[in-house]
Amino acid sequence: MSLFACQVWIHPSSLNAKRKGAPTSHWLVFHEKVRTSRLFVRSTMLATPFALLLFGASGISVDHIERTVTADNWITFNCPPKTALVLKALRMQLSQVLQTKLDRPSAPLGEVGSGLIQAVGQLLMSEVDER
């Protein structure tokens, strides 16, 4: 994959366009790019590193020597290997619970699924609270 840098602006109709200053510990994800007078992104949302690692498209990989964890083969974070392995296991369990729920929407989450969803929610909220 080839990455390149280009300057984009948040579309004025986006709620995030009204934010003052750039977030320092979050990523900005978007649904749509449009070019008018400039290149704009719309339908934007701030995403924390844990959210990217747990819900990214192609999984995560752990580099024990470099002490990093990589999401989607290009977003790399410094992370102790033990923590990265826990995140990887958590992501796999979360994917299984979500897939079960997609396959059978009326199926109850059960104790394991319910506890996992609560734990992931607390993890994501802890990251937001750090700001």
C-alpha positions in Angstrom: 0.0 0.0 0.0 1.3 3.5 -0.9 0.6 6.3 1.5 0.8 9.9 0.6 0.1 13.1 2.4 -2.4 15.6 1.2 -4.1 18.5 2.9 -7.8 18.0 3.6 -10.4 20.1 5.4 -13.4 19.0 7.5 -16.5 19.9 5.6 -18.3 22.9 7.1 -21.5 20.9 7.6 -19.7 18.4 9.8 -20.0 18.7 13.6 -16.3 18.3 13.9 -15.7 21.4 11.8 -16.8 23.5 14.8 -14.1 22.0 17.1 -11.3 24.3 18.1 -7.8 22.9 17.5 -6.8 19.5 16.4 -7.2 16.5 18.8 -3.8 15.3 20.0 -4.6 11.7 21.0 -7.3 10.8 18.5 -7.5 9.9 14.9 -10.1 11.3 12.6 -12.0 8.8 10.5 -14.4 9.8 7.7 -17.0 8.2 5.4 -16.8 10.5 2.4 -14.3 12.7 0.5 -15.5 15.5 -1.8 -13.7 18.1 -3.8 -15.3 21.5 -4.4 -13.1 24.5 -3.8 -10.9 22.2 -1.6 -10.7 18.6 -0.7 -13.1 18.0 2.2 -14.0 15.0 4.4 -17.6 14.5 5.6 -19.3 12.3 8.2 -16.2 12.5 10.4 -15.7 11.0 13.8 -12.8 11.0 16.3 -11.4 7.5 16.9 -9.1 6.6 19.8 -6.2 4.2 19.3 -8.0 1.4 21.2 -11.0 1.8 18.9 -8.8 1.5 15.8 -7.1 -1.5 17.2 -10.4 -3.3 18.3 -12.5 -2.4 15.2 -10.1 -1.8 12.4 -10.7 -3.5 9.1 -7.9 -6.1 8.8 -6.9 -7.0 12.3 -3.8 -6.2 14.3 -0.2 -7.6 14.4 2.3 -7.5 17.2 6.0 -6.8 16.8 7.6 -8.0 20.1 11.1 -6.7 19.2 10.0 -3.2 18.2 7.3 -3.2 21.0 4.6 -2.1 18.6 1.1 -3.1 17.6 -0.1 -2.3 14.1 -3.7 -2.0 12.9 -4.8 -2.5 9.3 -1.1 -3.0 8.3 -0.2 0.6 8.6 -1.3 2.4 11.8 1.4 1.6 14.3 1.4 2.3 18.1 4.0 1.8 20.7 2.8 -0.9 23.0 4.2 -3.4 25.4 4.0 -6.9 23.9 1.9 -8.3 26.7 -0.7 -5.5 26.3 -0.7 -5.9 22.5 -1.4 -9.7 22.9 -4.3 -8.9 25.3 -5.7 -6.4 22.8 -5.4 -9.0 20.0 -7.2 -11.7 22.0 -9.8 -9.2 23.1 -10.4 -8.2 19.4 -10.8 -11.9 18.4 -13.3 -12.5 21.2 -15.2 -9.3 20.4 -15.3 -10.3 16.7 -16.8 -13.7 17.6 -19.5 -12.2 19.8 -20.4 -9.6 17.2 -20.5 -12.2 14.4 -22.8 -14.4 16.5 -25.1 -11.5 17.1 -25.1 -10.6 13.4 -25.9 -14.2 12.5 -28.6 -14.6 15.1 -29.9 -11.1 16.1 -32.4 -12.6 18.6 -29.7 -14.6 20.4 -29.0 -13.3 23.9 -25.4 -12.1 24.5 -25.0 -14.3 27.5 -22.7 -13.7 30.4 -19.5 -13.9 28.4 -20.6 -11.6 25.6 -22.3 -9.2 27.9 -19.2 -8.9 30.1 -17.0 -8.5 27.1 -19.1 -5.7 25.7 -19.0 -4.0 29.1 -15.3 -4.4 29.4 -14.7 -3.0 25.9 -17.0 -0.1 26.6 -15.1 0.7 29.8 -11.7 0.5 28.0 -12.9 2.9 25.3 -14.3 5.3 27.8 -11.1 5.3 29.8 -9.3 6.5 26.8 -11.7 9.3 26.2 -11.5 10.3 29.9 -7.7 10.7 29.6 -8.2 13.7 27.4 
